[in-house]
C-alpha cells in the first residue's frame, strides 16, 4: 500500500472482522465484492474479505435460530433485547409502528397494511419472519429489501457486542431492522411478531395500534396448551392506551382480550363487527377475506389517529399487495397445466382453510408434495388432508425437518398414501412427471418446503 492511496480486493478465509484493526479502511459502495480503500500507510498483511454470504452464514450458525432448530433457540426473556436497544440508542423510539401478533394471517395482514400505506404516499418499513428464499425479505422499506451491504455493515459493526452478550438470531435481526428503519427515516413500520407476543423481541415498540389476527393451537411448547393461555401471551403486545384490533372473535380468547384491554385502558375493536365490505385483492385464497377485514379495521384506527389515506389508496393497495411488497407463498400459483399451488400454512387452523379451498378446486387428480418439521402434531394436521390424492413425502433441508420416511409411515395411518423422497426437489420433480395437464399439484406443510420449490 505504501504512502499512496491504494485499493485491494481483500482475501477470503480469515476472520471477517480483521479489517477493522486497520485505520483508514472503508467500504467502497460500488463494489458488491466488498473492496476497501485506504488513505494511510499499512503493513503488507492479509485482510479478510467480508462477504454477504459469510455474514449470513455467521448469523445463522453463531447462535440457535428457532425456525431452523426449534425449541433450543427460544428465549423467554426480553432482557437481551432491552440491553440491545439501549446499546443501539433505542432505534425503536424513532419511528411510528403497527404491531401484529396472531397464530395465522399476520404475515398477509402485515403486507396488506404496508401496501396500502405505501399507496398513501408513506415511506413504510416492513418487518416479517420467516423468510422464504433470502434473509433480506425480513426487512423491507416500500417493498425493497435491505441491501446486502447494510446487513454486512450492521453485523460487522456490532459483532463483538452480539458475541459478548450471546444474542439470538432473532434478537440481532430485530435490532438490525429497527436500526435500518431509523437510518432510512421511515414514516411508519409494520412489525410482525416472531413468536407469541409478550416475550417476543419485537415487543419493545409502542405502536399506533396493536393487532391480533386470531388464536390457534400452535407452538404450544412455548405459549401454553389451551387457547386462553395462548391468547394471554399474544395479548402481551397490548400497550397502555393503545387501541387493539382483534381479527377473529373466538369464544375462549375473547374474555382474555377484554380483560387485558380493560387493564391497559385500550380500545378493543373486533374487525368482523366493524368491517362489512371487502375489496378485490391480488392475494388469492378465501381465507384472505378474514385477513383483509383485520387490515381494514386497523387502517380505520390509523385514519382516526390522523394518518391520511384515501379510499382509492386502500383499493389500490389491496389490489397490488404482491407488486408493492413482494409477498409470496400464500396460495401462490407457480404453474398452469398442471396447476401448481404453493401455500405456507402449517398448523391446524391454517391448513384447514387452505385444504378446504384446495378441495373446492376443479382437477382430475390431486398430487400433494408434503413435508413438515419434527415438532408438528401429526394427529392434528394429517386428518385434514384428502385421502384421494397421491402423496410425495419429503423433508426440507433444515435440522428441524421431520424424516420423510417417518412422515410417510405416520401418514399411512390416516389413509394418505404415496412414496417418500430424498429431497423436496426430488419429490416435486416426481409429482411434475406424474401429473396430467388437468391435475393439481399442491406443495405445502411447511414454509421450508415451499421455499425450496419457489
N, C-alpha and C positions, 0 to 999 in steps of 0.2 A: 504493500500500500504506500509506504513512504510518506513524504510530505504532501503529495498531490492528492486531490480528490480521486477516489477510485471506486469502482463497482466490482463486486464479486458475487457470483452465484454461490450461495452457501451450501456446503457439503451436507449430505444427509447422514443419519445413523448415529449422531451424538445426542447429548442432552439438548432438547429443543429450547431450553431456557438459557443456553450458554451465551448467546449473543449479547444478552443484557449486561454482561460484565464489561463490554467494550463501549466506552463513552463515544457518542457521536454517531453510532449506527442507527439508521432509521429505515423503515419500510418505504419502498417506492410503490405507490398505489397502482401504477400502470402495469406492474408485473404480478401476474397471478401465481408465479412460481416462487414468490417470496424472495426477491432480490433486495439487498440492502445497500445503502450508500453511506460513505464515511467521509468526514471532513478532517479527521485527525490522524496522526501517525499511530499505527498499531503494530503489534508484533505479528509475525507471519505464523498465525495459528489457524487451525481448522475451526470454523464457526458453523454451527449446525443450521441446516435448512429447517424452517418451521412451516410445515405444510398443513393445509386444512385437514387432510386425511389423518395425519399424525395427531393433530389436536383432537379430532373426533374419536380416534382410537383411544387416546388417553382418557377422554371424557367418559366413554362407555366402559372402559375397563378399570379405571382407577378405583372406583367405588361401586357398590352394588346399585343396580337400576331395577326398579320394580317390574317394569314391563318385560325385562329380559329374564330375570331370575326369580321374581316373586317375593315372598314374604320376608326374606332376609334383607331386602332393600328398604323395607318400610320403617320410617322413624316416627313414632307417635309423640312428637315433641316439636315445638316451634322455636326452641332456644337457638338452634343453629341459624335459622332464617332471620331471627331478630338480630343476632350478632352480625350476620352478613349485611343486613340492611343498614345497621349503624356504621359498619366498615365502609360501605359504599356511599355513605352520607344520604341515606334514605331516599333513593330514587322513587319509591312508591308514592311519595307525597307530591311529586312534581307533575302528575297528570290525573285527569278525571278518569273514572272507570265504571264498567259494569262487570259484576262478578257473578259467574254462573256455576251452579252445582247441580247434581242430579244423577240418577242411575243411567238413564238413556236420554238421548236427544240434545244434550248440552253442546255437543260439537256442531250439529246442524244449526241449532238456535244461535250459537255464537257467530257462525258465519253469516246467517241471515241478518243479524244485528249489524255486523261490520259492513255488509254490503249496502244496507240502507243508509247508514251513517256516511259512508263514502259518497253515495249518490247525493246526499245533502250537502256535500262540499267539505266535510271534515277530514282531517288527517287522522286516520284510525289505526291504532295498534291492535294486533290480534295475537293472543297467546293461547295455544291449544296443545293437547297431547292425547295420544302419542302421535308420532309422525308415521307416514307410510313408507316413503322412499328416501327422504332427505331430512336429516336432523333440522335443517333450517326452516322446514314447514311449520315448526312450532312457534316461530317468532316472525311476524309479518307486519308491514305497515302498508296500508292501501293495497293489499294483495301481493306485495313484493317481499320476498324472503330476506331476512338479514343476510348481509354479504358474508362470504367465506372469510374475508379479511377481518371483518368485525368480530366474528367468532374466535378466530385465532388470536387477535389482539386482546380481547377480553380475558380469555383463559390464560394467555401468557403473562399479562399484567398482574393478575391476581392469583396465579397458581400457587405461590408459596402460602398465601392465606388459606386457600382451599385445602391444601395438604395438611397444614398445621392444625386446622380445625376439623379435619375429616368430614368435609361437607359431602352430602349425597349428590348424585347426578341431578336429581330434581331440584335441590336447593341451589346448585350452581346455575342451572338453566333458568330458574325463576329470576335469580339475580341478574343474569345476562339480559333477559327480556326487559325487566324494569329499567335497567341501566340504558339499554338501547332506546326504549321509549322516551326516556328523559333526554338523552343526547339529541334525538331526532325531533323533539318537541311536539309530540302528538297532541291532538286536541282531546282525544279520549281513547282509552284502551278497553277492549273487550277481553276479559280474562277468564279462562275456563279452569275450574278446579281440576287437579290431577286425580286425587283420590279422597273421598269423604268430603271434608269441608272444614270442620272445627280445627283440625290439626294439620291441614294442608299448607304447604309452603306459600301458596298464593294469599293466604288469609291474613295478610298484613295491610291490605288496602282498605280504605274507607270509600266504598263506591257511591255513585249516584243512586243506584238501585241494585239490590241483590235478586237473583233469580234461582229458583229450584225447580227443575223441569218435572221430576217425578221421583218416586221411591220404589226400588225393587230389591230383590234378594241377590245382591252381588257383592263380592269382596267381604263376605260375612266374617272371615277370619280376622278382619281388622275393624269392621264397623258394627258388628253385632248380628245376632241371629233372629231378629224379628224386625218388622217394618217400623214400629215406633222408635226403637233404639237407633236404627239406621237413619231415620228422619232426624233424630236429635243430633247426630253427627253432622249431617248436611246442613241443618239449621244453624250450625255454628258460624256460618257466614253472615247471618243476620246481624247487622250493626245497629247501635243506638240511634234511633231516629231516622233510619234509612228505610225507605219502602222496600217491600219484598214481594215479588211476583211468584206465584206457585202455578206451574204449568197444568198439573192434573190434581183435582181434588179427590183424594183417596180416603176411604173411611178411617183407617187406622192412623195414618200420619197426620190427619188434619188437626187433631187435638194438640199434637206436639207443636205444629206450626202456630196455632192460635195462642198457645201458652207463651212460647218464646217471643213471638211478635209483640204480645202484650207487655212482657217483661222489658223488652227493648224499646217500647214506645214506637214501634214500626208499623206503618200502614201495611195491612195484609190484603193482597189482591189475588183472586183466583182467576186465571186467564180465561177459563171456559165460561165464566159467569159474565165477563165484560166484553168479550170479543165474539161477535156472531157472524162476521164476514171474513172470508179468506180470499186470497188473490192467486192468480196463476204464478207458478214458480218453476224454475229450471231444476229444482230438486225433486226428482221423481220418487214415488212411493207414497202410498196412502197415509203412512204413519207421519209424514211431514206436515199433515194438517194440524196435528197437536203442537208440533214444534213452531209452526207459523203463528198459531194463536198465542203461544208464550212470547214469541218475539214481538208481536203486535201490541200485546199488553205492556210489555217493557218499553217499547217506543212511546206509548202514550204517557207513561210515567216521565220519560225524558222530556217529552214535549211540555208537560206541566211544569217541569223544572227549568224551562227556558231554552231547551235545545230546539233549534229551528229545523223543521222537516215538513216539506210539502207532501200532500197525498201522492203526488207524482213521484217524489223521491222514494216513497215506500213501495209503490207499484214497480218502479224500475229496479229498485234494489232487490226485491223478491224475484224478479224475472231474470236477474243477472248475478245470482249468488256465485255460481261457478266461475264465471268470467271475472268478477270483481275480486274474489278471494282465493280461487284455486282449490276449493273443496273437492275431494274425491273420495271414492269408496262407499258412497251412500246410494244404493240401488243404481249403480253405475253400469250402464250397458256398454261393453267394450267391443262387441262384435255382433253382427247380424248374420243369420243363416250359416251355422246355428247361432241363435241368440245367446250371448254370454252375459250373465248378470253377476256383478260382484257387490257384496254388502258386508260391512264390518260388524254387524250385530253379533253379539257373542254371549249374551245372557238370556235367561228365560223370557223376560219381558220383551226385550228387543227382538229376539228370534221369533217369538210367537206372532208379532206383527209382520215381520218380513216374510215368514213362511206362509202366512195366510195370503199375502199378496202373490207369492210365488205360485201357489196352487190355483189362484184365480187366472193366471196367465194361460194362453192357448198354446199348446205344444203337442207333438206326437209322443215323444219320450222325454223323460227328465233325467239328467245326469247331474250328480252332486259331488263336487270336489270339496272334501271336508277335512279340516284339521282343527285341533283345539290345544289349549295349554293344559298343563298337568294338574292344575288345581280346580279344573272345571267339574261341576257336579253333573256327571253324565246322566244320572237317573232323572234329572230335571229337564235337561235340554233334548236328549235323544228321542223321547216320545213325541216331540213336536215335529220331527222330520217325517216326510211322507214315506210310506213303505214301498209304494210303486215307483221306485226310482233306482237307477244304477249308481252305486257309490264308489268313489275313488278316494280312499283314506290316505292321509299324508300327515307329515309333521313339519311345521315351519322350522327354519334354520335358526332356532334360538335355544338356549339351555333349558328354558321353561316349557318347551313343547312336550306334549304327550306322544309317546311312541305310537306310530301308525298302526303297528300290529295290535297293540293293546286296544286302541280305539276301534279297530275293526272287530276285534273279539267282543268288546262290550256292545258295540252297535248291533251285532248279530242277535243279541238277547232281545232287541226291540224290533227285530224283523227288517233291519236295514242291512242289505247285503251288497257286497262288492269286493274289490281287491284292495290291498294296501301297497304303497309305493315308497321308493327310497326318498323322494323329494316332492315338494309341491309342484315343481316344474314337470316332473315325470307324470304325476297324476293328471295334471291339466292337459298335457300333450296327449295322453291316452284318451281322455274324455273328448278332446277335439277330433281325434282319429275315429272314434266310435260314433260320434253324433251325426245324425242326418241334418239336412238344412232346415227341417221343420221342428227340430228338437230345441230344448233349452238346456244350457249348462249353468248351474248355479255354483259360485265359488264363495265359501264363507266359513263360519265357525270361529274365526279369529282374525283380528286386524292383521296379524303377521302373515297369514295365508293369503289374504287379499293383496298385501304389499308385494308378495313375490310374483303375483300374476300381472299386476298393473305395470 
